[in-house]
Amino acid sequence: MLQLPVIRQNPNWVKERLAVKFFTETGLVDTILLLDDQRKKLQLEFDTNQAKVNSTSKEIGALMAKGQREEAESKKQEVAALKSTLQPITEKLGEIEKQLQDELVKLPNLPSEKVPEGRTPADNIVVREGGVKPQLPKEAVPHWDLIKKLDIVDFETGAKITGSGFPLYKGKGARLQRALIQYFLDFNTAAGYTEYLPPFMVNEASAYGTGQLPDKEGQMYYMPADNFYMIPTSEVPVTNIYRDEILKETDLPVKMTAYSPCFRREAGSFGKDVRGLNRVHQFDKVEIVQLVHPDNSYAVHEEMINHVEKLLNNLELPYRILALCGGDMSFTSALTYDFEVYSAAQERWLEVSSVSNFEAYQTNRMKIRFKDEKGKTQLVHSLNGSSLALPRIMACLLENNQGPEGIKLPVALHHYFGGDLIS
């Protein structure tokens, strides 16, 4: 959620930044300022009347002490009349404050000045590429054929158990999933991240805190009996660990990593782009999250990008890093870089990670703050990144490393998988 002082300080600049994301409802800025003016007016009226109640009450005590009962009774009537105005003002103030909050959450985060202009994914900018695209044999096939041949993922039985988009991993497919998860977690904890295993369901307050609500409720699985949501990523429960807390400046940065299954409805997804493991409703992912001093968040963002890049280098996968343009960014992000790996058999790039800086947008919703050395309370900045999402990583590992003997795994996975080949 945008901070009100930022909007009030320079509303025209806020509108200009929102336009970079192609957000068209900029009239909300004026509505918010109008509501804030009403809130301030009511607060001043309340404070003025309350001050009169306090001062007049003191006068009553002084008059009673002097034996001036008649004057004291008159003052009591004044106090009663003043008090009668406070409740209606309080009620109206509550209504205005709710309206103000309801409008504030409709505004997306402001994009950083570093965000390139553009409306669609075609306008994203490739920052750099790494790895080597493999030369596959003529008989090479995409991963959905490989997994059937190797009998390591069963889409049909998964659909029988649950529905389309819920794959059933088996045998060496399940072992590869476990190996990837363990490797990613070990890599992250070696870099100073504390490991968590969070709940896989969250309440409304948690989903609101990270910005899934009210923006993405249609993409989440919802259980109305309990008012819980299945998590779309472990970012949601992990970031909420510090909701409504005040940290010490010396506690920063807070570095967290977590594995979780992720649940996404992906409503409206269809076609070749969702075939096999390209897009599923349940998948495994390891996440990294940091809460940092606002002065350091962009340096930390680069650090997290380099961290994910090392993972992909270790997996020996060809990749590229893209700076997302304003029109392709998420509602909550100030700056996002996507990682894509090259699927040689499909001859296309597949997104496997997003590393985002949210600045104070999420932490303002969650009231995650810290006290600096001068005792001033400030909002921390939050960042997160996929480290990594497994389905497309697995798809590219299978496709890019296929040969006559089977699938040759990268050296980094040999220990975790317990071998170097899937055959």
Secondary structure by P-SEA (a helix, b strand, c coil): cccaaaaaacaaaaaaaaaaacccccaaaaaaaaaaaaaaaaaaaaaaaaaaaaaaaaaaaaaaaacaaaaaaaaaaaaaaaaaaaaaaaaaaaaaaaaaaaaaaacccccccccccccccccccccccbbbbbbcccccccaaaaaaaaccccaaaaaaaccccbbbbcaaaaaaaaaaaaaaaaaaaaabbbbbbccccccaaaaaaacccccccccccccccccccccccaaaaaaacccccccccccccbbbbbbbbbbbccccccccccccccccccccbbbbbbbbccccaaaaaaaaaaaaaaaaaaacccccccccccccccccccbbbbbbbbcccccbbbbcbbbbbbcaaaaaaacbbbbccccbbbbbbbbbbcccccaaaaaaaaaaacccccccccccccccccccccc
